[in-house]
Amino acid sequence: MMFVARWWGQLLTSNIDDTEKMLTFGFVFLGMPGFITTVLGWFGRSSSQPWKQNWFTRIGGLILLVVGFLIVRGVLLG
C-alpha cells in the first residue's frame, strides 16, 4: 500500500502543474489507493481464527515499520 500510494502521488504531481488544482484534485484522488485496497479486501479470505503471532510476523512488522519510516523521510525512493 505504501508503494502504491507513493507511486500514485508522484503520478498526480507530475501531471498537474497548478498548485491550486493539485490541492483540489489531490484531496480527492490521493484517497483512491486506500479505497481500492479496502474494496478488494472485502472480497478477500476471512477467517474466524485470529492471526497467529510468532517471531516471523513480529520481525516482518518491524521491517515494514522501518521501511515506511524511511520512505516518509525520503531515504528510500527519495
Steps between C-alpha positions, in 0.01 A plus 500: 500500500785740580663446162170534312413821687846645430479408132148646475608824668795538265275433203258772610770758572674437168177549302355802684712816488268752664526486880139606554374221276739256668342580837147440373581191293742363758243522778271269303737279304765430766240298689437270203774238571371451854142478378587247231697277736216514752248391237734220388532395864125445517542214253801350676503192714364542849560269789352461844842410638723790606834553329769307684792707616846351494853630453453525123192725518656723766825548305300551179293771669814670628655494152182646353504777759864587423440496123197729542703740714783508243255567217342790690843644582603475132787258554334226297355595162601856569 
